[in-house]
Amino acid sequence: MQRTSARLTVGDQPVIWLGANYWSRTGGPLMWRSYDPEVVDAELRVLRDHGLNMTRSFFYWPDFMPAPDRLDQELCARFADFLDRHQALGMTTVPTFLVGHMSGENWDPAWRGDRDLYSDVWLVSRQAWFARETVRRFAAHPAVAGWLVSNEMPIYGRQPGVRSDQAPAEREAVAAWAQILVDAVRAGGGTQPVSLGDGAWGLENSGHDNGFRLQDTAELCDFLGPHVYRMENDPVRQHYAAAWVCELTGTFQRPVVLEEFGVSSDFASGPGAARYYRQTLHNSLLAGATGWVAWNNTDYDNLSEQPPYRHHAFEMHFGLTDTAGVPKPQLRELHAFSEVLSAVDFPRCHRADTDTALLVSSYLDTLYPFTRAEDRAYVQQTGRQAWVAARLADAPAAVVRESDGALPTDVRLWLVPSTKQLLSPTWYELERRARDGATVYVSYSPGAHDEQRGPWYAHLNELFGVRHQLEYGLVDPIEDDEVTFTLTRAFGTLPEGARLTFRAAGTHNSRVFLPVEPDGAQVLAVDGHGRPALLLRETGEGCVVFCTYPIEHMAAVTPRVNPEATSTLYDALAAHAGVRRPVTTSDPRIAVDRLVHEDGRVFVWLVSQAGEELSVKPTVADGRLTTLAGSPAETVVLEPYGVRVLRLEG
């Protein structure tokens, strides 16, 4: 099936944004009060000289709109100079209107009072007026590449949990507010791409309801812009954190721009920051991102007495350069990435089709009656771990949302990992996909809490060819700290007798297995106590493979676990299903994926998750690998956590 590769276009030509969120070191959010054209020029020049072509800029609402019906003319003149300096360097910028929130503090215009940003008619009209008038003033400038309505409005507008008396923003109010603001951009003459700047943190990506819906945003906007700053307990999951969000966001068929990502040098060493940037850039590209805007351009050591840096000291050191303008390792990684984008002519590339699909339960993004928020977070967390495992198995999976309706038919391998809940019709549809020739893999889970704990499967015994042995209200705990599967027959790439070991983890509700007896299914593997752990039921032209342990969930809640044995199992599933994988490696620490140029060239990415140098000889199903310069590349050397881009010829 096709994977989303939507591109931003200008004049029917694809464009790629590679840049930085920008505040000058002369003032941070207060830069327009102390605007220094020469410093701005120097800051932009160092970005341009390292391959960046744009910035995301901010009007800072309290300064630019000092009264409900007035723009500050002097600051507007300074912003015009800012645009001219972009143009002179061949760069563009995406202005952001409502700031609002920034770096650990919210700033209101003095005249706002306690009016609600979404539902107060007068205040919404003032926001729309501000957007319309600034667009009217600057839309014709060639340095303006697009528009963003806000910066992380869910934090500024109304953040659930911050105050006990404040409910989440209502979806209808947020959608109406967004419609009015986007219409104001168009009314002001803005023809450039527009989006909300909200961070893509809502229900569909996180399971957390903040009032914003990507479905609504996608109908209004030209692109979607995730902001990703994850705190993780596993290096591999951290390296794929932004990529997973981009993959989920891309299911709404709009270009995905990784609008904010980055690291504070207070939280990461120079080499650690470089590694994070390298992994985030390349992995998000392979997950469908088509633009990248790092947070942010410079450090602010000279602003330690100024909010927000006074109380959020780490916010001073997210820069691509230090306070003196000297490039940090992060900027050098962006420069190297820009050279790769140029070498492969990225604007005219798309992601290769895949035969593997990861089914994301609609319980992530749909508020079903009498279900719990924990179930939504569980789907997100477990799905991400499975998606990472598929990548490490060189079988990158397209994400299919159950909530989108009928399942695609052009899938050879369906992954349904550690799943408690799907809609009843979906279980029958998965069985039909198996009868039509697919391999459908499902692993058991009763969920992580004790409310209606158990498998919400429409026809468990018939689907998997088993008789489950559950007792009502009880679970069957996993006794061992490590769970070992032993293959009782060859399967895919696994020979008879092969062993897969998984670390047991979870709550007392979720660290459990499903006791079954085969009833039409073949046992593929048994656990350390001789019980069925993997079973295969043939049906029609395909089969259903059932795992009685929640292996993806156990990995998802285990620190520093990846790569782990699920990727080995997925490799075997891919081989059994006949998934087409033109290039693979035998090392689960290396993920392989491809881009295809519109002229037919195929580019192959090898991304290492190893902390040491690796030398690998990839397996090529047909043809040969070369460097981008055309030299043979039978053996590839990857630096620690390194990335190599090759060509597949023939």
N, C-alpha and C positions, 0 to 999 in steps of 0.2 A: 504494500500500500504506500501511497505517497505521504511524505512527511512535509509539514508546513515549511515553506521557504519564502514567505511573503516579503516583499521589498518596499521600502519607501521610494517613491518616484517623483521626479520633478521634470515636467515636460516630457512625460512618458519614458524618461531615462532613469534607471535605478541609481540611487545615491546611498552612500554608506557614511554614517556619522561615527567618527572616532575622535573623542575629545575629552574635555574635563568640565566639571562643574566649577564655576569661576567666582571667587571673591578675591579682590586684590589684597595683597599683604598690607596695604596702607590702612585698612579699616575693617576687613571682614564684612559682615552684613552692613556696617556703617560706612562702607567705602565711598559712597556717593557724596558724603559730607566732606571727605578729605581726598577727593579724586585727584590723582596725579597722573597725567597723560603719559609721562615718560616711563614711570614704573609700569603702567598698564602695557605700554608698547613692549617693554622688555619681557614682561611675564608672558605675553602672547607669543613673542618671537621664540622663546625657548620651547614652548609647546609646539609651534609650527615646525621648528627645526628637528623635532623628534617625531615627526610623522602625524601629528594631530591636525585635524582640519576644521574643528569647531569647538565652541564652548556652549554650556548652558548658563545663562545669565539670569539675574534676579532684580526686579524693580524695588524690592523692599518697601512694602506697602505703606508703613507709617510715614516714611519720608517723601515718597512720590505723591501721596494723596493726603496732604495735611488737613484738608477740609473735605466734607462730603461732596462738594461740587467744584473742586479745584485740584489741578495738577501743579506740582512745583516746576516752574518753567526752567529754573537754573539747573535742576537735576536732569530734566529732559534734555537740555542742551549738552550736558555731560554724557548722557547716554548716547546721543547722536555722535559725539566724538568717539565714544567707545565703538560704535558700529563702523565709523570711518576707519578706525585702526584695524579692525578685523578685515575690512575690504582691502586695505593696503597690503595686508599680509596673505591675501588669498584664503581667508578663513571666514566662517559664518558663525552665527550664534542663535540660540533658541531662548528668547526671553520668557521669564516666568512672572506672572502677575501677582498672585496673592501670597506674599511672604510677610507676615504670617509666621509659620513655624520655621525654625532653623537651628540645627545643631544643639538641641537640648534646651531650647527656650522658645516661648511663643511671644510675639510682639503684635499688639493691637494698634490700629490707628486710635489716636486720642479720643476721637468722636464716636467710637463704636458703642461704648457702654456695654450692657449685658445682652445685646440683641443676638439672636441665633443666626449663625452664618448661612444656614440652609433654608430656614422657613420664615424668617422675618422678611416680609415683602419689601419694605423700604431698604433694608441692608443688602438684600440680593440685587435690588435695582442699582445700588451704589457700586457693588462689585462689577456688575455688567457695564455700568457707565465707565468705570476705570479701565476695564479691558477694551471696550470699544474705542475710547479716546486714545489710549496708548497705541493700539493697533492702527488707528487712523493716522497717527503721527509718524509711525515708523514702518508701516507695511510695505511701502515702495522701496525701502532701502535694500540693495542687493545682498547685504550681509545678514539679513534675517532669513533663517532657514526653516523656522517653524515657531510654534507657540505652545506654551504650557500654562494651564489655568492656575495651578497652585503648586505648592511644595508640601507634600505629605499632609494633605487636608484631613485625613482621618485623625491625625494627632491634633491639628489646630482646631478643627471644627468641633469634634466631640469624640473623645476617646473612652470607650467602655472600660469601666473598672477604675478610672482615675478618681471619680467621685461616686460615692454610693448612691447619691440622689440623681445621677445623670444616666439615662438609658442610652443604648446605642442609637445612632442616627437612623431615621427611618429611610428605607430604600426609596420610597416614592419621593420623599423630599430631596434626597441626594440626586436622584435621577433628574428631577425637575430643575434643581440648581445647576447641574451640569449642562442640561439642554440650553438654559438661558445664557450661561457663560460662553458656550461654544457658539451659539447664535450671535452673541455680541462680537466675537472675533470676526465672524463672517460679515456682520453689519458694518464693522469698521474697515472692511476692505482686505482682511487677511485671507489670502488664497493659499498660504503655505500650510503644511501639515500641522494639525493641532491635536493635543491630548490633554489629560487632566493633571498629570504630575502627582497622582495619589499614592503611587508605590505598588499598585496591584496586590494589595494585602488582603483583599476581601475573602468572602466565603469560598469562592471557587478554587482559590490557591492554598488557603490556610485552614479552611473549616471554621474560621472565626468570622462572625458577622459584624462588620463595622458600618453597614449601610451601603457601601460601594459594591457594585456587581460588575465584573468584567463583561458579562453579557450586555449590560446597559452601555458600558463605556465603548465596547466594540461597535455598537450601532451608531454612536455619535462621533467617534474619533477616528483619526487616520492611522494611529499607531498606539501600542500599549507599552507602558514603561515600568517594568519592575524595579524596585529598590531592594537590594539584598545585603544585609549585614547579619550573618548568622553566627551564633555562638554554638559550636559543635563539640562532640567528644570523640570524633573519629576523623582522621585526616582525609580519608578518601571521600567521605560524605561532605566534608568541608569543601573539598576541591570541586564537587559537583553541586554544591548548594544552589548557586545562581543558575546553573544549567537546568536543574530540575524545575525551578520556578519559570524559566524561559520556556521549557517544554510544555508545562501546564498552560502557560499564558498563550502559547501559540495555537492551542486548540480553538481559539476564537477567531482564527483566520484573518488576523491583522498583523502587520509587521511588528516585531518585538524589538524594542530598543532597551538594552540594559542601562537604564537611565541613571542609576546610582549603584556603585559598588566601590569598595576600597578598604584600606586598613590604616589604622593609626600606627605610627612608628612606636608609640608607647605600648601597643599590644602585639607587635610583630617586629622581629629583627629585620635588618636589611635583606638578607637572603630569604627569610621567611616571607617577607612582603613580596619579593620578586616571584617566589614560587606561587604564592596565592594569586597574583596577577596573571602569571602565565597560565595556570590551570583554569582560572575563571574565564579568561578570554577565549582560549581554545575550546574548552568544554561547552561554554555557552554558544559559541559559533556552531558547534556540531549539534547543539540542541535547538537551533533555529533562530538565535539572536542575529540581527542584521545591523546593529548599532551598539556602541559602547561609550558611555560617558562616565569617566572615573570621578570619584569624590576624593580629593578635589585638587585644584591646581597648585596650591602653595601651603607652606606652614605659616603659623602666626605667633611666633615666640615673642614678638614685640607688642602683642595685644593681651598679655596675661592679666591685666587689670580690667579688661573690658568684657562684659557679658557677650556671648555665653562662655567664653574661654576662662573667665574667672572661676566659674563653678564647674565647668566640664573641661578640665585641663587636657585630657586626651584629645579633645576636638582640635587642639592647636596643631596636630601633627599628622593629619591625613594627606598632606600635600604630595604632589608628584615632584616638587622641588622643596628645598629647605627655605628658610626665611630670606636667605641671601640670593635665592634663585638658582642654586646649584642642583642639578638633576639628582634624584634619588633612584634606587634600583627599580622602583615601580615604573618610572618614566622610561627607563631603558627597555623594560619589557614591552611597554606600549609601542616603542619605536620598532622593536623586532617584530611585533605582531603586525604593524602597519606594512612592513616589508613583505610579510607572508600574504597579506590581503592583496597587495599589488602583484606579487609573483603569480598568484593563481587567478587574477582578474575576478576577485570575489563578487563584485556586483552582478556578474553574469554566470554565477554558479548557483546550483541548488543542491539540496541534500539528496543523497541517493535513496531510492525506494527501499523499503524494508519488508521482510516477510513476518516480522515479529510485532505483536501488539500487546501492550499492557492495559488491561481493563481497569479503569478507576471507578469504583463504586459511586453511584449517585448519592450515597449517604454522606459523601464529602461536601457536596455543593447544593443539596436540597434539604429544606427544613421539613422533614416528614413528622407527622404527629406522633407524640409519645416515643421520641427517640432522644438520645442525649448528645450533648456537644462533644463528649469524649469520643464518641464513635466517629465523628468527623475528623478530629485530630488523628485518630488511629489510622484512618484510611490514608491520610496524607503522609504520615510517617512511614507506614509499611510500604506504600506505593513507591516512595522515594528509594528505599533500600532495594526493592526489587528492580527498579529502573537502573540503579547503579550496577547491580549484579549482572543484568543483561548486557550492559555496556562492557563489563569486564569479561563477559563470555563472547565478545565480538559479535553479538546479536542485538545491536541497539534497537530498542523497542519504540514504536510509535505509541503515543498515549491516546487511548480512546476513552472518552467519558461516557459512562452508561447513560447519563442524562441527555446525551445528544440523540438518543433514539436507536434505530436499528443498527446492529453491528455490521461492520464492513465484511464483505465476502472474500476479499483478496488478502487473506491472512493465513499463513501456514502454521504459526505457533501463537496460541493465546496464553498469556500469563495472567492468572487470577490469584494473587499472592495473599496468603494468610487472611482470608476473607471471611467475615462474619455475615455480612448482609449484601445481598443484591435483590433487586425486584424479582418477584416470582417469574414473570415472563422471560427475564434475562437468562435464568437458569435453563429454561427449555430452549432458548435461542442458542445458547452455547452448545447444547447437545446437538442441535441441528447443524451447527458449524462443524462439529466433529463428524457427524454422519456424511457431510459433504467433502470431507478429506482433511480437515485441520486436526492438529494435535492441540487439545485443550488441557492445560495444566492448572490444577486448583490445589491449594494447600489449606488445610483446616485452621480455623480459629473460632473460639467462642466469644471473642472480644476481651477487653481488659477490665471490665467492671462486672458486677454481679446482677445487674438488672436484665432480666430476660437473657441470661447468659447461655449461649449455645449457638449452634449453626442455624441461621435463618435460610435454609436451603429448601427449595420447592419440592424436590424429590431426591433426597440424598442417596438412599439405597439404590434406586434404579439408575441414577446418573452415574454413580461410580462402581456399580456392580458389587456392592458390599451389603452386609447387615451390621449396622452400628450397634454397639453394646452400651450405650449411655444409660445412666440412671437419672431420673428426674431430679433437677436441682443440685446435682453433684458434678464434679469434674474429676478427671483422672490425672493427677499430678505427674510431672516428669521427675523420675527418681534420681537421675544421674546429672552431674554437673556438665557432662558432655554427652551428647546423643550421637551414636554411631549407626549409620546405615550400611549394611553389607548387601551388595548386589547378589541376588540369587540367580540371575541370568544376565547375559549381556544386554546393554541398552545404549543406543547411540554410540558415544565415544567411550562408554564405561564397560570394561570387560566384567564377566562373571567373577565375583569375589572382590571387586573393587570396594573400597570403604570411603564413606563420606562422614566427616565429623563436624558437628555443630555445637557451639556453646549454648547451653540452656540458659534462658533468661526470661524475665517477665514478672508480672504480678502473680499473686496466688490464684487469680482468675485466669490468667493467660498462659502461664507456664504449664501447659497441659497438652495431652495428646488425645486423639480420638480412637478408642478401641473398636476394631472392626473385625469381621470375618469375611473372607472373600465369598462372593455369590455371583459368579460370572466373570469377575476380574482376575487377572493373573497377578501374583505377587512378584514385584520387581526387586524389592529390597525389604529386609527385616531390620528391626532395631536390635539393641544389645540384649534384649530379653526374648528374642525370637518372634516378636509381634510384627504384623504387617506395617511397614513404614511407607512404602511406595507401591501403588497398584496401577495396573493398566487394564482398561476395559476397551476392547475393540468395538466399534460401532460404525456400520456403513463403510465408507472409504477411509475413515480416520480413527481417532481414539481419544479417550479421556484418561489422563494420568492424574492420580490423586495422591497427595502427600498427607499423612495423618498427623504431622507435626507442623506448628506454625513457624517454620524455619526463618522466613523473612522477618516476621515480627521479632523473633528472638534476636536476630542480628541487628535489627533497627534500634533496639534498646540496650545494645552491648557496646561499651566504649572500645575504640581502637580495634575493631574486629575485621575490617576489610583489608584485602580481599579475603573472602571466606567461602565455604564449600558450596553455597548456593550458586555461585557463578559456574562451578564445575558441573553441577546438575543442569543448569540452563544450557551449558555447552552441549551436554548429552541430549537434552530435549531438542535443541536446534538441529542437531545431526539427525535425530529420529524423524523430525518433522520435515526434513528436506529444505530447511531454511538456506537460501542462497547467500553465501558468505565468500566473496571473491578473494578476500585476504583475511587470514587469521594468524594468531600466534598461540603457542602452547603455554605461554606464561600469563596467568590470570592477573598479573600486576600491570599488564599492558592492554589498553583498550584500542580497538581499531574501528575506524569509521571512514566514510567517503563523502566527497562532494563531486558533483558532475557539472562540467562546464557546458554551456549551450552548444559549443562546437564539438562536443563528444569526449573531450579530455576528462580523465578520471584522476582525482587527487585523493591520496590516502593519508590519513592522519594516524600516527602512532603516539599515544599519550601514556606516559609511564606513571605509575603510582608507587614506584620503588624509591627508597631513600638512598640507593646506591646506583652506580653506573651499571647498565645492562647492555649486553650484546645479544641480539636476537636474530634469528633467521626466519622471517615470516613465511607461512605457507600460502602460495598463490595458486588458486584453482585453475586459472588460465591466464597466460601472458607473463609479464615480468615487471618487477619494480625498478624504477630508476630515481635518481635524485631529480630535483627540478631542473638542474642543468643538463640532465640526460645521461649521467654516468650510471653504470649498473649498481644496484643496491640490494644484493642478495643477503648481506649481513648488515644489520643496522645497529649502531651504537647510540644509546639514549643516556644522557646525563641524568643525575638524580632528579626525579620528577620532571623529566624533560619531555619535549615534544619534537617529533620529526614529521615533516610533510614530504611525501614522495608522489611520483606519478605511476599509475598502473597502465602499462602499454600492452597492446596486442589483444 
